Every structure is written in structure tokens, then in C-alpha cells.
């Protein structure tokens, strides 16, 4: 069976952020009657940054179709060779081993196709078959894979090279002001991608079956008007609803192979926009996180047309899968057309694994199960041993569409003594936040309205506003504080922190957080404590209303010490929960079953007290002692352990020291072998760690 190998992807160095896109739209179309709608639609794409073949000021100038096409050819010929060489190297072949080239592009035109130039200039054999695809748009990524698959099946042991070259910014038309055109101006990006399909054994996605489907009567829904000025993109407002028409074809493809399309192990899907991905996850019956790689491509690069599926596949290679994992790849585009394929993750050593009519493996470290699972892992002892991810991914798609680095920052300590009032050195707090984001690459910050209270959110705004497009700020509400040091109730001290989940209070707190942070929408808003005196439906119902109003993007739950399975199940019947924040660290693994459950459901798991209550990493702390022999800090060792524990773990270690911040962020580079990790775990299993319920009396009003 042919094997689709690791893709190579290139994006230009010129970029435009979401904020720059919105500002550009306001500047170029200040009197557009539907400007608020257009701005909202662009913002809803979730595209944090796009890459352009030219600087923005040059992109906005239109010197005619001839000049643009000349630029297309010049840049394609300059950039394609390096991408092709990388793809060939990843597959372990050379130009002389390639028997066919499938070349895809809908953003420029040449005759003969660029395949002829590639054969002449890049060292391919002169009998190499040429298969250019120019008019399938975004669907052409899936079509190219299918045509390469078909070729390799027809010619056993032959190899095919796929190349996609999409410079969507060269299709910008300053005179096109309809809503669809303006939306596309904020959605599409530029990229080149390439991948090899081997006719024999290899590492990657072994292609099992493919199919195509055309939705009747929709040929003008995605289209070009070809004029003297070039290609004018036309997008019908009905396009976002097409997944209801295409999902049955994907179900049929899987059914024909004896598979269940709702229960595969990986999904590589064209990211036409968040609505496309959300709808397809609904119609396929899979969680949002199943499309995390497609969402990451959309967030970081925008819709890069036919190159999307190859970039999403590249991210799947980075994440890794065991041999035997089964998956689906699908591209959608003009027609309305779907080109989809099924495949099994394989290596050259395991290429004989059978895939049809049977599950190929019993366990996958990153599964994509059905929604609303209510069967939970059996409760385990506090320090139960479970498996970890050997090569943990560096990022996670929060809610499926906001890609964040898994090592973030918890801002709680940037407050006064006892986490009350403003920080004692505001300028130091500002310097730390700016270096974290602008120098160290932190793009996930955790805060809460109760930190300060309020001052923590204010210092984040003062330090970082206007925010980078990829920065995700998570805040929380629903907890009432009484004064400094009220987080831990010591004997005789009163009162303690209290859960307050009245809908009117939560609505007020969301509005205050928006104001203090300077945001129009909060990316992640978590219910800080579940109030046992208020129905959960009321507490989350008001957050769902604010989400529908565009003031909250995603909703999560936080617990002290834990959100329970029952609470999570009830919450998910009310609203989509994308994150759970529970107590968890190497010495206190009571939350292990919830960690595994959230991993299966594609929900982020955010450990609070990831290093204990300071007792694990103090001068005599157990992690400090264990780390000394490996030349790292105790904090680095504890954070590295959490990173490898599960790919859905997001870490928010807090500190007021820039030096400690830099050290914490190096935790991703800590490398120990399995026996060394086992020794660390054994040492920590004997540690005594503080748990908040040990200090909380069972009395009316105490937060549990």
C-alpha cells in the first residue's frame, strides 16, 4: 500500500496579525455599511497570524494581473526547490526515485505547468509523469493525495511527489468590497508544501482507500470571476453550512472500509474556517480537539488553501502516533467538492499491519473519542503509576482553535502580600510580563478576578495591551475573597474564601474582567468554584449567554481541590467545557483519573499547585534533591514530568522572578530516561504534600 510521508512546509517571512488585519479593514473601508459584521466575522476566524509573500504595503498595491503572475512564478521558482528537497529527504528518496509529480496551485497560472520547470531544473527524470491540478482550490490538497495514491496503486513500487504552491495574497482585489471578499482578505495566507507518496514501505500514513464527492447544484458557491485584474474570489454565504452535505460522504467512505468515522484515532481536515471544523466535528460525532492540528494551522497560518492538509499532517507527525492508528484526511473546496482518504499510521517495520474490518491497536496516546463519555477511569491510589508521552508536543489547541504553548505563566503572584492588593513592585511585574510574552514566547497567561482582587488583571493590561494576536489570557470568576491570606484557612481564622455563583454576580464579574483586561472577548473564562447553593445550570447558563454574545470564547471549570466527574458531566450537558483546572503534581496524583478522562475528551487539564505548595521545590524539597543529580532545578524536573504526563496538560507555574521564569520555561528541554523518571517518581511518592481540604473545616459557607 502507498505511504504518505512527512510533509515539508514553508511560509513567507512577512506576516500580518489579527489586530493588523482588523485595523487595515477599518482603515480601507471606514464607511462600509456592514463593517461591524465584517470585523466580527474576521475576528471569529481565530486566525492569529498569516504569512504573505510580500510585505503588507506591497500586497495592497495592485499593479495588474501580469505583474502579479510574474511575481507568482518568480517566487514559486525561488522557494519550491528547498521545500521539495526537504520532503524528499524526509521520505529517504532522491529526485531520480520520483515517477510522478502532482502539482497544485489555484493562485497563479503557467503553461506549461511548473512541473515541467521542476523536471528540467531540479534533477527529476524526463519520463516523470506530470499531474497538474489548478481549479479545485482548497480541495486540491486532498485531491493531490488521492491522485498520487491512485498512481502508486496503478504502478506498484512507483513513487509520487506532491507539491502545493498557494500565494493567496496575490488574489487580493482592492475593489472587491462584498462581505465574502472582505472575509477572505482576513482569512487566507500563503504557503508552499510538499510530500512524497512511496509505493513501498515507509513511515507515515499508509493510504487504504479514497473517494470524492460533489454536492449537486453548488458549483458557483466558491468561485473565481476571471477579469483583466486577475482572479476575483467569490464566496457564497451558504458555504459554512456545507458540512451537513459532505459529512455523509465521509461516513460512507469509512463504512465501505469497515471503519466507524466517529471513532478513528486521528483526523486531518481542511481548515476552511472554525465553523467548518465545528460543524464537521458535530456531524461526525467527534470532540473539537480531534481537529486540533487543522485548528492550529488555521490559527497560526490562516487558510493556506490546498496546503492546509499537508501542514496539519506535518503537525500530526510532530505529535506522533503508534503504528496501527487509523485516521481520515479530507479536503473541501469549489464544486462543492470533497476529496478524502483513509489511512493507517505505519513505519517501514510495521507496514504489514492490517487495517480493514478490525481495530489495529488497543491503545493510542492521543485518541479522539466520542463526546459526552460518562464512564470514568477506575479510581486509583494517590501515586498510581501510569504511562507517559515519550516525546510530548510543545503546543495544545485550546478549545480546538487557540493554539498555545503548553508552558504558560500563572500571574497570581503578581499581587500584594497574601495575594491581596497591587504588586509591591509594579514595574518589576510589568517587566516580567513583557519579557515572558515578547522575549520568552509565553502565549498563555492564567489570572482571576480574585487575584488582587482585580489588580492582577489590571497589571496584565498595563504590561501587554495591545495584546499580540496569539496571546491567550484565561481568567476566572465565581469566588468571593475576604482579605489577605484567606486561601488557606488556619484554625481560628475566619472567614474563608466562598464560592459565589449567582448569575447576576457572574455576569458582573465577566464585564469587570473585560474592562480590566481591555478585551472585547475573553478567550477562556473558568468558573473558579462551583457554588453548591446555586444550580450549576444557572451558573453555566449565564456564561453560555455571554459566550453567545461574543464576550467569552471558551468556558472551563476550576476546582479546589478538584472538579469531580459528576460535575464535569453535568457541565458538559449545559455548555462545551474546554478546560479543567484541578490540583495535581508529581507527589499528589489523586487527580490522575480526571487527567486521563480529559485527555480522552480533548479537554485541557491545567494543574494548579503543579509544584506543590512550595514544599516540593524548597531548599530541602524532594524535587530539589532529586534534580541535583541531573543538573536541573527542582521546578524544571517537576514541570518536565507534568509535560510528559499527558499531551493535554497546560502548565501555569507562577513566579515573581525573571530568572525563575526563564528556568521554568526550559523545563521542556529536560531529558531523562525511563529508569531515571521511575526513580524520581518513587522518591516523590513518599513525600508529604499539602492539600487544601486538610485545612478547611466542614462548616457553612466554607469553599470546598
MIZA-207515 format. One record per residue (C-alpha): x, y, z. Coordinates in steps of 0.1 Angstrom, whole numbers, always signed. Example, Ala and Ser with C-alpha at 12.3 -4.5 7.8 and 13.67 -1.06 7.14 Angstrom:
2
R, px, py, pz
R, +123, -45, +78
R, +137, -11, +71
//
This chain:
704
R, px, py, pz
R, +0, +0, +0
R, +13, +35, -8
R, +25, +56, +22
R, +21, +93, +26
R, +54, +105, +42
R, +62, +135, +64
R, +54, +168, +46
R, +76, +198, +44
R, +60, +232, +47
R, +73, +268, +41
R, +57, +301, +49
R, +70, +335, +40
R, +87, +358, +65
R, +62, +387, +60
R, +33, +385, +85
R, +1, +402, +94
R, -16, +397, +128
R, -53, +397, +136
R, -51, +431, +151
R, -33, +444, +120
R, -60, +428, +97
R, -88, +445, +117
R, -70, +478, +116
R, -64, +475, +79
R, -101, +467, +73
R, -112, +497, +94
R, -88, +520, +75
R, -96, +508, +40
R, -134, +506, +44
R, -144, +531, +71
R, -178, +537, +56
R, -188, +502, +46
R, -223, +496, +57
R, -215, +461, +70
R, -182, +469, +86
R, -191, +457, +121
R, -203, +424, +106
R, -171, +420, +86
R, -149, +428, +116
R, -168, +403, +137
R, -165, +376, +111
R, -128, +381, +107
R, -123, +380, +144
R, -143, +348, +146
R, -119, +331, +123
R, -95, +328, +151
R, -66, +334, +127
R, -39, +350, +149
R, -13, +355, +121
R, -9, +350, +84
R, +22, +349, +62
R, +24, +369, +30
R, +47, +366, +0
R, +52, +404, +0
R, +52, +430, +28
R, +17, +442, +35
R, +21, +476, +19
R, +32, +460, -14
R, +3, +434, -11
R, -22, +462, -10
R, -9, +477, -43
R, -23, +462, -74
R, +0, +466, -104
R, -21, +444, -127
R, -26, +407, -133
R, +6, +404, -154
R, +28, +418, -127
R, +12, +396, -101
R, +16, +365, -121
R, +52, +373, -129
R, +58, +376, -91
R, +40, +343, -86
R, +63, +325, -110
R, +94, +341, -97
R, +87, +334, -60
R, +75, +299, -67
R, +107, +290, -86
R, +128, +306, -58
R, +110, +288, -30
R, +99, +254, -42
R, +133, +237, -45
R, +141, +238, -8
R, +107, +226, +2
R, +109, +197, -23
R, +144, +187, -11
R, +132, +186, +25
R, +102, +164, +15
R, +124, +140, -4
R, +149, +138, +24
R, +121, +130, +49
R, +110, +101, +27
R, +145, +89, +21
R, +144, +92, -17
R, +160, +114, -43
R, +147, +132, -74
R, +156, +102, -96
R, +133, +80, -75
R, +102, +100, -83
R, +79, +87, -110
R, +52, +113, -110
R, +47, +149, -97
R, +13, +162, -87
R, +15, +200, -87
R, -13, +220, -71
R, -20, +257, -73
R, -50, +280, -78
R, -34, +314, -72
R, -13, +317, -103
R, -11, +303, -138
R, +16, +290, -161
R, +17, +269, -193
R, +35, +246, -193
R, +29, +238, -157
R, +56, +243, -131
R, +61, +206, -132
R, +80, +210, -165
R, +103, +236, -149
R, +108, +213, -119
R, +118, +183, -141
R, +142, +204, -161
R, +158, +223, -133
R, +156, +201, -102
R, +170, +168, -115
R, +139, +147, -120
R, +138, +121, -147
R, +125, +133, -180
R, +99, +105, -181
R, +84, +117, -149
R, +46, +119, -152
R, +31, +154, -147
R, -3, +158, -130
R, -11, +195, -126
R, -43, +204, -106
R, -53, +241, -110
R, -90, +245, -104
R, -100, +226, -72
R, -89, +253, -48
R, -87, +241, -12
R, -100, +207, -21
R, -69, +201, -42
R, -48, +192, -12
R, -69, +161, -7
R, -72, +156, -44
R, -34, +156, -49
R, -30, +129, -22
R, -57, +108, -39
R, -43, +112, -74
R, -8, +102, -60
R, -24, +72, -42
R, -42, +62, -74
R, -10, +65, -94
R, +10, +44, -70
R, -17, +17, -69
R, -17, +16, -107
R, +21, +15, -108
R, +33, -7, -80
R, +66, +4, -64
R, +64, +38, -81
R, +68, +70, -60
R, +49, +103, -64
R, +58, +138, -52
R, +30, +162, -42
R, +38, +200, -43
R, +13, +227, -34
R, +21, +264, -40
R, -6, +289, -28
R, +1, +326, -28
R, -34, +337, -18
R, -24, +372, -11
R, -17, +377, -48
R, -55, +374, -53
R, -63, +405, -32
R, -86, +428, -51
R, -89, +463, -36
R, -121, +470, -55
R, -139, +439, -41
R, -160, +450, -11
R, -187, +424, -7
R, -187, +406, +26
R, -173, +374, +13
R, -144, +391, -4
R, -136, +411, +28
R, -138, +380, +49
R, -113, +363, +26
R, -90, +392, +30
R, -87, +383, +67
R, -87, +345, +63
R, -62, +333, +36
R, -25, +331, +39
R, +5, +320, +17
R, +24, +288, +19
R, +43, +260, -1
R, +41, +224, +10
R, +54, +191, -4
R, +52, +154, +5
R, +62, +121, -10
R, +39, +91, -15
R, +60, +60, -15
R, +49, +30, -34
R, +66, +7, -9
R, +71, +6, +28
R, +77, +38, +47
R, +70, +59, +77
R, +37, +78, +77
R, +1, +74, +67
R, -4, +42, +47
R, -32, +51, +23
R, -60, +25, +23
R, -89, +39, +3
R, -100, +73, -11
R, -132, +88, -25
R, -145, +121, -39
R, -180, +137, -37
R, -196, +167, -54
R, -226, +184, -38
R, -251, +190, -67
R, -260, +225, -76
R, -233, +242, -57
R, -207, +249, -84
R, -210, +287, -80
R, -207, +288, -42
R, -169, +290, -42
R, -157, +305, -75
R, -134, +329, -93
R, -145, +357, -116
R, -116, +360, -140
R, -112, +396, -151
R, -85, +418, -165
R, -73, +424, -130
R, -69, +387, -122
R, -88, +363, -100
R, -117, +377, -80
R, -127, +353, -52
R, -165, +347, -47
R, -178, +331, -16
R, -214, +323, -11
R, -228, +328, +24
R, -242, +293, +23
R, -207, +277, +23
R, -202, +275, +61
R, -233, +252, +62
R, -219, +226, +37
R, -207, +201, +62
R, -242, +187, +67
R, -240, +178, +29
R, -204, +164, +30
R, -203, +145, +63
R, -225, +117, +49
R, -199, +111, +22
R, -172, +108, +48
R, -193, +83, +68
R, -199, +63, +36
R, -161, +62, +29
R, -154, +48, +63
R, -183, +24, +62
R, -171, +10, +29
R, -138, +1, +46
R, -155, -14, +77
R, -145, +16, +99
R, -165, +39, +121
R, -158, +75, +110
R, -168, +87, +145
R, -142, +65, +163
R, -109, +70, +144
R, -76, +78, +160
R, -66, +109, +140
R, -83, +134, +117
R, -65, +156, +92
R, -92, +181, +79
R, -91, +211, +57
R, -94, +242, +79
R, -117, +264, +58
R, -128, +282, +90
R, -138, +275, +125
R, -175, +270, +115
R, -165, +243, +91
R, -145, +225, +117
R, -171, +229, +144
R, -199, +216, +122
R, -179, +187, +109
R, -170, +176, +145
R, -207, +177, +153
R, -218, +157, +122
R, -190, +131, +127
R, -197, +129, +164
R, -161, +136, +175
R, -148, +162, +200
R, -135, +196, +189
R, -100, +185, +199
R, -100, +158, +172
R, -93, +185, +147
R, -66, +202, +168
R, -39, +202, +141
R, -62, +217, +115
R, -72, +244, +140
R, -36, +250, +148
R, -28, +256, +111
R, -58, +280, +108
R, -47, +299, +139
R, -10, +302, +130
R, -11, +304, +92
R, -47, +311, +82
R, -64, +292, +54
R, -35, +283, +32
R, -58, +266, +7
R, -45, +232, -7
R, -15, +233, +17
R, -37, +231, +48
R, -40, +193, +49
R, -2, +188, +45
R, +6, +213, +72
R, -20, +196, +96
R, -4, +163, +87
R, +30, +177, +95
R, +18, +186, +130
R, +5, +151, +134
R, +39, +138, +126
R, +53, +162, +152
R, +28, +148, +178
R, +34, +112, +169
R, +12, +82, +167
R, +17, +45, +173
R, +18, +21, +144
R, -17, +9, +136
R, -35, +41, +144
R, -64, +47, +119
R, -74, +80, +105
R, -91, +102, +79
R, -78, +130, +57
R, -102, +153, +39
R, -101, +184, +18
R, -130, +206, +8
R, -133, +232, -19
R, -150, +245, -51
R, -177, +224, -65
R, -186, +220, -36
R, -161, +191, -37
R, -147, +168, -10
R, -116, +146, -16
R, -110, +122, +13
R, -88, +93, +21
R, -84, +67, +49
R, -51, +56, +62
R, -32, +37, +89
R, -1, +51, +107
R, +28, +29, +99
R, +65, +25, +98
R, +87, +7, +74
R, +90, -21, +100
R, +52, -25, +106
R, +38, -19, +71
R, +21, -53, +71
R, -5, -42, +98
R, -40, -49, +86
R, -65, -21, +87
R, -98, -30, +73
R, -126, -46, +94
R, -108, -46, +127
R, -91, -24, +152
R, -54, -23, +146
R, -42, -14, +181
R, -56, -14, +216
R, -43, +19, +229
R, -34, +53, +215
R, -18, +80, +235
R, -38, +107, +218
R, -72, +93, +209
R, -102, +111, +195
R, -132, +96, +212
R, -169, +104, +211
R, -185, +132, +230
R, -202, +130, +264
R, -184, +99, +277
R, -198, +92, +311
R, -178, +61, +320
R, -148, +71, +341
R, -115, +55, +348
R, -114, +34, +380
R, -102, +55, +409
R, -65, +50, +415
R, -43, +54, +446
R, -28, +89, +450
R, +5, +80, +435
R, -6, +53, +410
R, +18, +47, +381
R, +6, +52, +346
R, +21, +57, +312
R, +35, +90, +299
R, +41, +106, +265
R, +77, +99, +254
R, +80, +130, +231
R, +54, +154, +244
R, +41, +181, +220
R, +50, +217, +227
R, +16, +231, +219
R, -21, +224, +226
R, -51, +236, +207
R, -73, +250, +235
R, -109, +245, +225
R, -96, +232, +192
R, -89, +267, +179
R, -65, +287, +202
R, -31, +271, +199
R, -10, +278, +230
R, +25, +267, +242
R, +19, +242, +269
R, +43, +260, +292
R, +24, +291, +302
R, +25, +315, +331
R, +3, +318, +362
R, +1, +355, +372
R, -13, +351, +406
R, +19, +360, +424
R, +19, +395, +407
R, -2, +408, +436
R, +4, +422, +470
R, +12, +402, +502
R, -13, +374, +507
R, -24, +378, +471
R, -42, +410, +481
R, -38, +444, +466
R, -14, +456, +439
R, +21, +441, +435
R, +47, +457, +457
R, +69, +464, +427
R, +46, +471, +398
R, +74, +479, +374
R, +91, +446, +381
R, +58, +429, +374
R, +54, +447, +341
R, +90, +438, +331
R, +84, +402, +339
R, +52, +400, +319
R, +67, +418, +289
R, +97, +395, +288
R, +76, +364, +293
R, +55, +373, +262
R, +78, +392, +239
R, +111, +375, +247
R, +104, +340, +260
R, +74, +333, +238
R, +47, +327, +265
R, +13, +329, +249
R, -9, +315, +277
R, -14, +335, +309
R, -37, +325, +337
R, -53, +350, +361
R, -86, +355, +380
R, -107, +384, +392
R, -100, +373, +428
R, -62, +378, +424
R, -57, +412, +440
R, -88, +412, +437
R, -88, +428, +403
R, -52, +442, +404
R, -38, +411, +387
R, -59, +416, +356
R, -51, +453, +356
R, -13, +448, +357
R, -16, +424, +328
R, -33, +450, +307
R, -8, +477, +317
R, +21, +455, +307
R, +8, +439, +275
R, -21, +458, +259
R, -25, +459, +229
R, -20, +422, +230
R, -2, +400, +205
R, -27, +381, +183
R, -16, +347, +196
R, -18, +356, +233
R, -45, +337, +252
R, -55, +352, +286
R, -75, +329, +308
R, -93, +344, +337
R, -118, +331, +363
R, -147, +343, +384
R, -172, +330, +410
R, -152, +332, +442
R, -155, +358, +469
R, -125, +367, +490
R, -124, +384, +524
R, -88, +395, +528
R, -51, +386, +526
R, -40, +350, +532
R, -76, +337, +530
R, -66, +309, +505
R, -57, +285, +534
R, -79, +287, +564
R, -59, +281, +595
R, -75, +271, +628
R, -94, +300, +643
R, -91, +322, +612
R, -124, +335, +597
R, -138, +339, +571
R, -126, +317, +543
R, -129, +321, +505
R, -165, +314, +494
R, -180, +302, +461
R, -204, +327, +447
R, -222, +315, +416
R, -253, +337, +414
R, -259, +345, +377
R, -261, +383, +383
R, -228, +382, +401
R, -211, +362, +374
R, -224, +385, +347
R, -210, +415, +366
R, -176, +398, +371
R, -172, +389, +334
R, -179, +426, +325
R, -154, +438, +351
R, -128, +413, +338
R, -134, +425, +302
R, -129, +461, +314
R, -98, +455, +335
R, -81, +434, +308
R, -91, +457, +280
R, -107, +429, +260
R, -138, +426, +239
R, -138, +388, +244
R, -121, +365, +270
R, -105, +335, +253
R, -110, +312, +283
R, -133, +320, +312
R, -134, +295, +340
R, -159, +291, +368
R, -134, +294, +397
R, -155, +275, +422
R, -188, +256, +417
R, -213, +271, +441
R, -233, +243, +458
R, -261, +266, +467
R, -269, +276, +430
R, -279, +251, +403
R, -250, +245, +380
R, -273, +251, +351
R, -278, +287, +363
R, -241, +293, +369
R, -230, +280, +335
R, -262, +292, +317
R, -252, +329, +322
R, -217, +321, +310
R, -232, +305, +279
R, -253, +336, +273
R, -222, +358, +275
R, -205, +333, +251
R, -233, +337, +226
R, -229, +375, +229
R, -193, +372, +219
R, -179, +381, +253
R, -164, +347, +261
R, -148, +324, +236
R, -144, +292, +257
R, -156, +281, +291
R, -138, +259, +317
R, -141, +247, +353
R, -117, +251, +382
R, -119, +232, +415
R, -105, +233, +450
R, -92, +208, +451
R, -109, +190, +422
R, -138, +192, +397
R, -155, +158, +400
R, -166, +135, +372
R, -202, +142, +381
R, -197, +179, +379
R, -179, +177, +346
R, -206, +155, +331
R, -234, +178, +343
R, -215, +209, +330
R, -209, +194, +295
R, -247, +188, +292
R, -251, +226, +296
R, -221, +240, +277
R, -190, +229, +259
R, -162, +227, +285
R, -127, +230, +271
R, -106, +231, +303
R, -105, +217, +338
R, -82, +231, +364
R, -75, +207, +393
R, -49, +201, +419
R, -22, +178, +405
R, +16, +173, +408
R, +42, +146, +409
R, +36, +140, +446
R, -2, +142, +446
R, -17, +123, +418
R, -52, +120, +432
R, -64, +137, +400
R, -49, +111, +377
R, -83, +96, +366
R, -96, +131, +357
R, -64, +138, +338
R, -69, +106, +317
R, -106, +114, +312
R, -100, +149, +299
R, -72, +136, +277
R, -97, +112, +261
R, -122, +140, +256
R, -97, +165, +241
R, -102, +188, +271
R, -72, +208, +285
R, -61, +198, +320
R, -45, +227, +340
R, -28, +215, +372
R, -28, +241, +400
R, -1, +238, +426
R, +20, +220, +399
R, +50, +221, +422
R, +30, +216, +454
R, +25, +244, +479
R, +62, +253, +475
R, +72, +222, +496
R, +84, +202, +467
R, +110, +227, +454
R, +122, +244, +485
R, +159, +242, +496
R, +152, +208, +511
R, +123, +198, +489
R, +122, +163, +475
R, +123, +176, +438
R, +152, +198, +446
R, +171, +169, +460
R, +162, +146, +431
R, +170, +173, +405
R, +206, +179, +417
R, +219, +147, +402
R, +206, +157, +368
R, +219, +192, +367
R, +185, +209, +366
R, +163, +227, +391
R, +136, +211, +411
R, +110, +232, +394
R, +123, +221, +360
R, +121, +185, +370
R, +86, +187, +383
R, +73, +207, +353
R, +90, +183, +328
R, +73, +154, +345
R, +39, +171, +340
R, +46, +179, +304
R, +53, +143, +295
R, +24, +130, +316
R, -2, +138, +290
R, -4, +160, +259
R, -34, +179, +272
R, -16, +192, +302
R, -12, +230, +302
R, +12, +244, +328
R, +9, +278, +346
R, +38, +280, +370
R, +40, +313, +388
R, +69, +334, +399
R, +79, +370, +405
R, +115, +363, +394
R, +125, +367, +357
R, +154, +343, +363
R, +130, +316, +377
R, +106, +323, +348
R, +134, +316, +323
R, +144, +285, +342
R, +108, +272, +343
R, +104, +276, +306
R, +134, +255, +300
R, +116, +225, +315
R, +106, +213, +281
R, +142, +205, +274
R, +147, +182, +304
R, +156, +147, +291
R, +156, +117, +314
R, +154, +80, +305
R, +126, +58, +318
R, +146, +44, +347
R, +156, +79, +359
R, +120, +91, +358
R, +109, +60, +377
R, +135, +68, +404
R, +121, +104, +406
R, +86, +91, +409
R, +95, +67, +436
R, +112, +94, +456
R, +83, +118, +453
R, +57, +91, +462
R, +70, +92, +498
R, +67, +130, +501
R, +40, +146, +523
R, +22, +174, +504
R, -3, +199, +515
R, -39, +196, +503
R, -64, +224, +509
R, -92, +203, +522
R, -69, +193, +552
R, -72, +229, +563
R, -108, +236, +556
R, -133, +229, +583
R, -167, +215, +574
R, -188, +245, +582
R, -215, +265, +565
R, -200, +288, +538
R, -166, +272, +535
R, -154, +267, +500
R, -148, +230, +492
//
